[in-house]
Amino acid sequence: MSCTSSPSAPSVELELTVALSGTLFDLLDDGALDLVIAKRRVGLNQQREARSGIAVRTERLVWAARDASVVEPGKPLPLILFSRPGITRVAAMEALDRKGIPWRIVCTSGSLSGLQAAARAGLGVMVQPRSMVSAGLVVLPTTPQLPQLEEVEFILTSVASEPTGVAAALAKEILDRNARQEFELPFREAV
């Protein structure tokens, strides 16, 4: 997306890239991006996820589905997951494996809209930060078959230790707006 007219910087063009966090970090490392907002797992020292950056917010991951009926006792949990190396993919599989809960992958997608469509169709459950659960899906409560999931951080990072110029101005704007904004969550809780 290009944006050529902005009240604060009328001559700046903005190109928006939407991708998995790992892909965004790779593009940042290659110099293709100046600034990235991405998820990282909290408390891990894995190279890719030990990124320095400014924490924008922390959110718990949740199980989401069209309704609770997709979770059938005695059957493997049907998972709708991002492609490898998706952070939510790994978090879901690790949480289930730690508890010895059987699961199977019913859908893999590289896009959030693909995951949401599969979940709305009733194919299974997906894992997302709470604020990213879209309308038409419900947050499923933690149960013996749906263990509590970890938290993720959304971070703002750049190639340089501190962004400069236009990237610094954009980073400040993002952080200021985030500090003022109350997130309206589009989901409803499953009953």
N, C-alpha and C positions, 0 to 999 in steps of 0.2 A: 504494500500500500504506500503510495506517495502522498504527501500532504504539503502543498506548496504555500499555503497561506495560514499562518498562525499569528495570533495577536502578539505573542511574545517574541517570535522569531520569524518574520514574514518571508525571509529569503531562504529558509532552511527546508530541505526535503527530508521527509521521514520515511524510511522503508521498514516495514514491520515483517518480521519472520516468525512464524509460529511453527514450533517443532518440539520434540521431546527434549528434556533438559540436557541429556548427553549430547545430542546433536547441536544444541545451542552452544554448549561449552566448546565443542570441537570447532564450530564456526568462529567463536570468539578467539580461540587459540590460533586459528589460521589467519586472523586479521580481517575476516569478512564482516564482523560485527563490532560495534564500538561499545555497546552496553547490552547486558542480558538480565532479564528477570527469569529465574528458573527455580525449580524445586531442588532441595537436597534433603537427604535423610539426616535426622538430628542424632548427634552423638557417634557418628561413624568416622573412622579415619581412613576410609578408602580414598585412593588418590583422586578420583573424579569427583567424589562427594565432599572432599575436604577443602573445597573451594573457599577462598576468602571472599568476603563480600559483606554488604550491609544487610542485616536481617530486616526484611520488610514486615513479615508476620510469620507466626507459627500456627499450624492447624493440625488437628487430629485427622487421620485418615478414617474413613467410614465405609461400611458395606452399603451398597445402594442397588436397588432393583425396582422393577415395576410394582411388585408387591412381594410379601413374604412367602407366597406359595411356591416360589422357585427353589426354596430351600426345603428339600424333602428328607425327613429323617431316614437314616439307613442307606442313603444313596450318596455317591460322591458329589461334593459341592460343584455346581456348574459355574466356571469362572469366565468372565469377559475381561480380557487383559490387553494392555498396550503391548506392542511388539517389544522384543528385547532391544535395549537394556532398560526398559521402563522402570522407574523407581517404584511406582505403585504395584507393578507386576511382581517385583522381587519381594516387596513388603508383604503382599498377600500370601505368596507361596511360602515364605519363611514363617509367617504367623501360623498358617495351617499345619505346616510340617512340624513345628515345635509342639503342637498339641496333638499330633498324630491324626489329624482330620483328613480323610480322603477327599481328593478334589480331581477335577478334570477340566481341561480348557475346552470351551465350546466356541469361543470366538476370540480372535486376535486382530487388533487394528492399530494402525499408526496414528489414528486421529481420534480425538475426544468425541467428535460427532458420530463416528462409527461405533464407538463403545456405547454411547448413549442410545443410539438407534437399536442396537442389539439388546440392551437392557430394557428399553421400552417395549420391545417385541416379546419380552418374557423369556429370553434364552438363558438367563442366569443372573449372577451378581457381579458387580464391578466394584472397584475400590478407587475412591477419589478423596481429595481434601473436602471437608464438609461444605465449604462455600462453592464448590464446583459441581455439586449434585444439581442437575437441572430439573426443571418442571417435568412432571410426568413420571418421576422416580421418587421413591421413598428411601429414607435412611433406615436401615434395618438395625434393630437393637442387638447388642452383644448377647450371644447365647453360647451354649456349649459347642455348637457347630459353627458359630461366627465369633472367633475370639477378638478381643480388643486389639486394635491396630495401633501402630506407632504414630508419632507426630512427624510432620515434615516442615521444613522452613522454606519460605519463599525468600530468595536473596536477590539483591541487585549487585551485579559485579561488572567489571570491565577489565581489559587487558592490563592497563596501568593500575597501580595500587589505588589511585584516586582518578576518577575521570576528569578530563579537562575540557575547556571550551564549551561547545554546544552540548556534548555528552554530559558534562557536569551540570549544566542548566536543566537538561531533561531529567537527570537523576534527582536533582533537588525538587523539581516539580512532581515527580512520581512519589517521592517520600513525603512531601508536604500534603499532597492529595490523599495519600494513604492514611496519614496521621489524622486528617479531618473527617475521613469518610467512615460511616458506619455501614457495614456490608449487609445488604438485604439478602437473606438466604432464600433461594427459590424452592427449596425442598420442603417436604412434610415428613414427620416421623411416622414410621409404621406402627400400627397398634396390634 
